[in-house]
């Protein structure tokens, strides 16, 4: 079967059950999708239900007694991590064997001294914190002093928060670039993140001009190989940031899930061959990390409501893959990502009768499938399931 395009949509953090080694990460009992459904009395996601998502796990409100329209399964994360960067890299074929460093006690003096010297001023914070809480705590002092707020989380991130009226956005981005240059070797954090905010009616409100400064993947991804073969590769949302702007022919930035879905649909309607890779971040950023199962459920139902629009835009030789990059269970006490399986749903008008794809050993099976479908030779990472899609 000839395939013109693969559309990969990552529902950021929509995990579907703890991995066998979840205890090593303190994530026993995590199941983002199932626990969210339980917490709100059941999900109304009839379109994902018709794709067969209820056949992967027992999800409150979702039937498994359907004649599924899509192939379904779940994937194990082979990387030694549970973060956005490693999850997306693995989808594209790169497995992270050593976890990125984290800083539960804040960053060491050697890092902070180099950073303050590089930016020419002291900092505030330097501890793990919620982004919304730390600007409440230190926002007033930041505005008085002009010192940026540095903080981290359970993830491998160096985050810099600043009011746009105190530190202009380009200056904040420059600070992040200097931090990225410093954070190498044993301190090679996955991402440096600019977290701008403004004051509105006496409140500190984060703006949509967040920007991630990621490490580049240490190996070639299927995106790199596709570009080399002459395909168009479009990153929607923060995909460009995650891959350090490599392996893409076009980047489309988005403001939220709704915008990300709309821009994905616009891309699908265009005529080109290659890959569309979309990240929908609201599940994780707005609801998972903030322990808000009702908001998480609403975001899932909103995506589900628009799924028919996505399907209707697909061309005959398109394949869509819906998955996730890790979990972030909003019902558990912590606010960290959770070490979970991720769902796998695959649809295409020309594919054979859908069936279970089982439990995949690695997210990299997606990259391997993309490579085989687009006839990209020499890509030996992961195990392709393309043959299962086209033969009964």
C-alpha positions in Angstrom: 0.0 0.0 0.0 1.3 3.4 -0.9 1.3 6.0 1.9 1.7 9.7 1.3 1.6 11.0 4.8 1.7 10.0 8.4 0.0 12.3 11.0 1.2 11.8 14.5 -0.8 13.4 17.3 0.7 13.3 20.8 -1.9 13.9 23.6 0.8 15.2 26.0 0.7 13.1 29.2 -2.3 10.9 28.4 -0.9 7.7 29.9 -2.8 4.5 30.2 -1.5 2.6 33.2 1.7 2.1 35.2 4.7 0.4 33.6 6.2 -2.6 35.3 9.1 -0.5 36.6 6.8 2.4 37.8 7.8 1.6 41.4 11.3 2.8 40.7 9.9 6.2 39.9 7.4 6.3 42.8 4.5 6.0 40.4 2.7 2.9 41.6 -1.1 3.1 40.9 -0.8 5.8 38.2 -3.1 5.5 35.3 -3.8 9.0 33.9 -6.7 8.0 31.6 -8.5 5.5 33.8 -8.1 7.4 37.0 -9.3 10.7 35.4 -12.4 8.9 34.1 -13.1 7.5 37.6 -12.6 10.8 39.3 -15.2 12.6 37.1 -17.7 9.7 37.0 -16.9 8.6 33.4 -15.7 10.2 30.2 -17.8 11.1 27.2 -15.4 10.3 24.4 -17.6 8.5 21.9 -15.3 9.1 18.9 -12.2 7.7 20.7 -14.5 4.9 21.9 -15.3 4.1 18.2 -11.6 4.0 17.6 -11.3 1.2 20.2 -9.7 3.1 23.1 -11.9 1.2 25.5 -10.4 -2.1 24.4 -7.0 -1.0 25.7 -8.1 -0.5 29.3 -11.4 -0.4 31.2 -12.2 3.3 31.1 -15.3 4.5 33.0 -17.9 5.7 30.6 -16.2 4.1 27.6 -17.5 0.9 26.0 -15.3 -1.8 24.7 -18.2 -3.5 22.9 -17.6 -1.6 19.6 -16.7 -2.6 16.1 -13.5 -0.5 16.3 -12.6 1.8 13.4 -8.9 1.9 14.3 -6.1 -0.4 15.3 -5.4 -0.1 19.0 -2.8 -1.1 21.6 -0.4 0.5 24.0 3.3 1.1 24.1 6.0 0.6 26.7 8.6 3.3 27.2 12.1 1.8 26.6 13.9 5.1 27.6 15.0 5.4 31.2 12.8 8.4 31.7 9.2 9.8 31.9 9.5 13.3 30.4 8.4 15.1 27.3 11.8 15.2 25.6 12.6 11.5 25.9 9.0 10.5 25.1 9.0 12.4 21.8 12.5 11.4 20.9 11.6 7.8 21.4 8.5 8.1 19.2 10.9 9.4 16.5 13.3 6.5 17.1 15.8 7.6 19.7 15.9 5.8 23.0 17.4 7.7 26.0 19.4 5.1 27.9 20.6 7.5 30.7 18.0 9.7 32.4 18.5 13.5 32.2 19.7 15.0 35.5 17.1 16.4 38.0 17.6 18.7 40.9 15.3 18.1 43.9 17.5 20.4 46.0 17.8 23.1 43.4 20.8 23.7 41.1 24.3 23.5 42.6 26.4 26.6 43.2 28.7 25.8 40.2 25.7 26.2 37.9 24.2 29.2 39.5 27.5 31.1 39.8 28.1 30.6 36.0 24.6 31.6 35.2 24.5 34.8 37.3 27.9 35.8 35.9 26.6 35.2 32.3 23.5 37.4 32.8 25.1 40.0 35.0 22.7 39.9 37.9 21.6 37.6 40.8 18.6 35.3 40.7 15.6 34.4 42.9 14.3 31.0 43.8 16.5 28.1 42.8 14.3 25.3 44.0 11.7 22.8 42.7 8.3 24.5 42.5 5.0 24.9 40.7 5.4 27.6 38.0 2.2 29.3 39.1 3.0 29.2 42.8 6.6 30.4 42.5 5.6 33.6 40.7 3.0 34.2 43.4 5.7 33.8 46.0 8.5 35.7 44.3 6.7 37.9 41.7 6.7 41.1 43.8 10.4 40.7 44.7 11.2 40.0 41.1 9.5 43.2 40.0 11.3 45.3 42.6 14.7 43.9 41.9 14.7 42.8 38.3 16.2 39.5 39.3 14.9 36.5 37.2 13.2 33.6 39.0 15.0 30.3 38.5 13.2 27.1 39.4 13.0 23.4 38.4 10.6 20.5 39.0 10.7 16.7 39.2 11.5 16.9 35.5 14.9 17.7 34.0 14.3 21.4 33.5 15.9 24.7 34.2 13.1 27.3 34.1 13.4 31.0 34.1 10.3 33.1 35.0 10.2 36.9 34.4 7.6 39.6 34.0 7.6 40.9 30.4 7.5 44.4 31.7 10.6 43.9 33.8 12.7 41.7 31.6 11.7 42.0 27.9 10.9 38.7 26.2 14.0 38.8 23.9 16.2 39.3 27.0 14.5 36.4 28.7 15.2 34.2 25.7 18.8 35.3 25.7 19.1 34.3 29.3 17.8 30.9 28.4 20.3 30.6 25.6 23.1 31.4 28.0 21.8 28.8 30.5 21.6 26.2 27.7 25.3 26.9 26.9 26.2 26.3 30.6 24.1 23.2 31.1 26.2 20.6 29.5 28.1 17.5 30.5 26.8 16.1 33.8 24.3 19.0 33.9 22.8 18.5 30.5 19.2 19.1 31.5 16.6 18.1 28.9 15.1 21.6 28.6 15.7 25.2 29.5 12.3 26.9 29.5 11.4 30.6 29.3 8.3 31.3 31.5 7.2 34.9 30.8 4.3 36.4 32.8 2.5 39.7 33.1 0.5 41.4 35.8 -3.3 41.6 35.3 -5.6 43.1 38.0 -3.0 42.5 40.6 -2.5 38.9 39.6 0.5 37.3 37.9 -0.6 35.6 34.7 1.7 33.5 32.5 1.7 34.4 28.8 1.7 32.2 25.7 5.3 33.2 24.8 6.8 30.3 26.7 9.8 28.9 24.8 11.7 25.7 25.2 15.5 25.4 24.6 16.0 21.6 24.3 19.1 19.4 23.8 19.3 18.1 20.2 18.6 14.4 19.9 21.9 12.5 20.2 21.2 10.3 17.1 19.3 10.7 13.8 15.6 10.5 14.1 13.0 9.4 11.6 12.3 13.1 11.0 15.9 13.7 10.0 15.8 10.7 7.6 12.5 11.9 6.1 13.8 15.4 5.4 16.9 13.8 3.9 14.7 11.8 1.6 12.9 14.9 0.4 9.7 14.7 2.4 8.0 17.6 4.1 8.1 17.3 7.9 5.8 19.8 9.8 6.0 20.2 13.5 2.8 21.6 15.2 3.0 23.0 18.7 6.2 22.6 20.6 7.6 19.9 18.4 10.3 22.2 17.0 11.5 23.1 20.5 11.6 19.4 21.6 13.8 18.4 18.6 15.9 21.6 18.8 14.5 22.7 15.5 16.1 19.7 13.7 14.5 17.3 11.3 11.7 19.7 10.3 10.9 21.6 7.2 8.2 23.8 8.8 7.3 24.7 12.4 3.8 26.0 13.4 3.5 27.3 16.9 0.2 27.1 18.7 -1.4 28.7 21.8 -3.5 25.8 23.2 -5.1 22.5 22.2 -7.9 24.0 20.2 -5.4 26.0 18.2 -3.2 23.0 17.8 -6.0 20.9 16.4 -7.2 23.6 14.1 -3.7 24.1 12.7 -3.2 20.3 12.3 -6.4 20.2 10.3 -5.2 23.1 8.1 -2.0 21.2 7.5 -3.8 17.9 6.6 -5.8 19.8 4.0 -2.7 20.9 2.2 -1.1 18.8 -0.6 2.3 17.4 0.3 3.9 14.1 1.2 5.6 13.5 4.5 4.9 13.8 8.2 2.8 16.0 10.4 3.8 15.8 14.0 1.6 17.5 16.5 1.9 18.0 20.3 -1.2 19.0 22.3 0.1 20.3 25.5 -2.9 21.4 27.6 -3.5 18.0 29.1 -0.1 18.1 30.8 0.6 21.7 31.4 -2.9 23.0 32.4 -4.4 19.9 34.2 -2.0 17.1 34.9 0.6 19.1 36.7 -2.2 21.0 38.5 -4.0 17.9 39.8 -7.2 18.9 38.0 -9.0 15.8 36.8 -12.1 17.7 35.8 -10.1 20.0 33.6 -8.2 17.0 32.2 -11.5 15.2 31.4 -12.9 18.3 29.7 -9.7 18.6 27.5 -10.1 14.9 26.5 -13.7 15.4 25.7 -12.9 18.6 23.7 -10.3 16.6 21.6 -12.8 13.8 21.1 -15.4 16.3 19.9 -13.0 17.5 17.1 -11.7 14.1 16.1 -14.2 13.7 13.3 -13.0 17.0 11.8 -9.5 15.6 11.8 -10.6 12.3 10.2 -12.7 14.1 7.6 -9.7 16.1 6.5 -7.5 13.0 5.9 -6.7 12.1 2.3 -7.0 8.5 1.0 -3.3 7.7 1.5 -2.9 9.3 4.9 -2.5 7.4 8.2 -3.1 9.0 11.6 -1.4 7.8 14.8 -2.7 9.0 18.1 -0.5 8.4 21.1 1.1 10.1 24.1 4.6 10.7 25.5 4.2 9.8 29.2 1.6 10.0 32.0 0.7 12.8 34.4 -2.0 11.4 36.6 -4.0 14.3 38.0 -5.5 12.2 40.7 -2.3 11.2 42.5 -0.8 13.3 45.3 2.3 14.5 43.4 2.3 16.9 40.4 5.1 15.1 38.5 4.9 13.1 35.3 4.1 9.4 35.8 5.8 6.3 34.3 3.1 4.8 32.2 2.2 3.0 29.1 0.8 5.2 26.4 -2.2 4.5 24.1 -1.8 3.7 20.5 -4.6 4.3 18.0 -4.0 4.0 14.2 -6.5 4.9 11.5 -6.4 5.1 7.7 -9.1 4.9 5.1 -7.1 2.3 3.1 -6.0 0.2 6.0 -7.2 -3.4 6.5 -9.8 -4.4 9.2 -8.6 -3.0 12.5 -7.3 -5.3 15.3 -5.2 -5.2 18.4 -1.6 -4.2 18.0 -0.9 -5.6 21.4 1.7 -4.1 23.8 4.6 -2.6 21.9 8.1 -2.8 23.4 9.0 0.7 22.6 7.5 4.1 21.5 10.2 3.7 18.7 7.8 1.3 17.0 6.0 4.4 15.7 9.2 5.7 14.1 9.9 2.3 12.6 6.4 2.2 11.2 6.7 5.7 9.7 9.9 4.7 8.1 8.5 1.6 6.5 5.3 3.3 5.4 7.2 6.1 3.7 9.9 3.8 2.2 12.7 5.3 4.2 15.4 2.6 4.1 18.1 1.9 6.7 16.1 3.0 9.7 16.7 0.1 12.2 15.2 1.5 15.4 12.0 0.0 16.9 9.8 -2.7 15.4 7.4 -1.6 12.6 3.8 -2.6 12.8 3.1 -1.4 9.2 2.6 -4.9 7.9 -0.1 -5.5 10.5 -2.0 -2.4 9.2 -2.1 -3.6 5.6 -2.6 -7.3 5.8 -5.2 -9.4 7.5 
